[in-house]
Amino acid sequence: MIDERHEELAALHALDLLEGEERTAFEAALAQDAELRALVDQLREASAQLAFTAPQIAPAPALKARLLAELDRRRAAAAPAGESFLPFVLPAWIPWAAAAGFAVVASWIGQLYLATRAETNRLRDEQTVASFELRTARHQLEASALLARRELGDAHREIATREETIAALSHRIDALAGASTEAGRLLGEAKAEVAALRQQLQDESDLARLKIATLASLAGNSPQAIAVAIWNPSQQEGVLQVGKLPALAADKDYQLWVIDPQYPNPVDGGVFQVDPATGRARVTFRPNQPVRTAAKFAISLERKGGVPKAEGPILMLGD
């Protein structure tokens, strides 16, 4: 990697402004460093091209008059009798002015090179941070899905236990069928308990059939956005909870879509907005068409009020 001192020396060397021991030392370093040689070549090419970009500027009238007067004076003083031509002598200050101009150009080229390299490093760092945040969000989504599957497994086991309890109560009812009045009273209580358990089992069976989906962000400007959709097929109703989504302009809405294989297009689940400060929202949705199988869920960016068919970009997707 080239340090700042060698970059300055490279700019001066490209314009042939190094002299003496400083030039000798730099040329020795140049012979051993391919990257430094490449930089000198780039600066020489840039300085050469710069000469073609400068516009032609006419001298000021006063300056032109002074130069012509000086030429006339020198011609009159130096020319022999009968000779009226005096060769033009280049002023001594012009080479130094040219060298100073080339030094300014070299400094500007060096600063432009440093600025470009700093911007490249900054963009590379931002890309690294974005990749890390995206991996973190994916791990969070995978953890949420694992927790949901574990809770569904617990619900299935609880349902199996309740079914065993109902079977035991049914045997008890059969044993009490031929008993006395007291047995009849107990039988009525047992039947009521069985009915209550059956209703509870039905409710828990509905819970076990719930569809829980996590949606991952597909948008580059919001890699940490997270969404979870819970779908109840028996009630044809669901709940959507999102977080870390950016706030929208007044003429835009987020729109939820339910992807059911029986339809050629996704089913409209309604539009929503998020809290501008937190990027969160929790909405209850009912699709505008009966959903047989909620295979996937998606969120798109649409115009205000939503559209019957997705037009904008898909920001989040999950199954």
Long-range contacts (C-beta under 8 A, 24 or more apart in sequence): 1-35, 2-33, 2-35, 2-36, 2-39, 4-114, 6-36, 7-39, 7-110, 7-113, 7-114, 8-107, 8-110, 10-36, 10-39, 10-40, 10-43, 10-110, 11-43, 11-106, 11-107, 11-109, 11-110, 12-103, 12-106, 13-40, 14-40, 14-43, 14-44, 14-47, 14-106, 15-47, 15-99, 15-102, 15-103, 15-105, 15-106, 17-99, 17-102, 17-103, 17-106, 39-113, 42-113, 43-106, 43-109, 43-110, 46-109, 47-102, 47-105, 47-106, 47-109, 50-105, 130-220, 130-223, 133-223, 133-224, 134-217, 134-223, 134-224, 136-224, 137-216, 137-217, 137-223, 137-224, 137-225, 137-226, 138-216, 140-226, 141-214, 141-216, 141-226, 141-318, 144-214, 144-226, 144-228, 145-212, 145-214, 148-212, 148-214, 152-208, 152-210, 152-212, 155-204, 155-207, 155-208, 156-208, 158-204, 159-201, 159-204, 159-205, 159-208, 162-197, 162-200, 162-201, 162-204, 163-201, 165-197, 166-194, 166-197, 166-198, 166-201, 169-193, 169-194, 169-197, 170-194, 206-232, 206-234, 206-235, 209-233, 209-234, 211-238, 211-294, 213-294, 213-296, 213-297, 213-318, 213-319, 214-318, 215-242, 215-297, 215-298, 215-299, 215-316, 215-317, 215-318, 216-316, 216-317, 216-318, 217-315, 217-316, 218-314, 218-315, 218-316, 218-317, 219-313, 219-315, 219-316, 221-246, 222-246, 222-279, 222-315, 225-279, 225-315, 225-316, 227-297, 227-299, 227-316, 227-318, 229-256, 229-297, 229-318, 231-258, 231-291, 231-294, 231-297, 233-291, 233-294, 236-286, 236-287, 236-290, 236-291, 237-284, 237-285, 237-286, 238-269, 238-284, 238-285, 238-286, 238-294, 239-282, 239-283, 239-284, 239-285, 240-269, 240-272, 240-281, 240-282, 240-283, 240-284, 240-285, 240-297, 241-280, 241-281, 241-282, 242-274, 242-279, 242-280, 242-281, 242-282, 242-299, 242-316, 243-278, 243-279, 243-280, 244-279, 244-280, 245-274, 245-279, 245-280, 245-281, 245-315, 246-274, 246-279, 247-273, 247-274, 247-275, 247-276, 247-279, 248-273, 248-274, 248-301, 250-304, 251-303, 251-304, 252-301, 252-302, 252-303, 252-304, 253-302, 253-303, 253-304, 253-305, 253-306, 254-281, 254-299, 254-300, 254-301, 254-302, 254-315, 255-299, 255-300, 255-301, 255-302, 255-306, 255-307, 255-310, 255-312, 256-283, 256-285, 256-297, 256-298, 256-299, 257-297, 257-298, 257-299, 257-300, 257-310, 258-287, 258-291, 258-294, 258-296, 258-297, 259-294, 259-295, 259-296, 259-297, 259-298, 260-289, 260-291, 260-292, 260-293, 260-294, 260-295, 261-293, 261-295, 262-292, 262-293, 263-289, 265-309, 265-310, 266-298, 266-310, 267-291, 268-306, 268-308, 269-297, 270-306, 271-302, 271-305, 271-306, 295-319
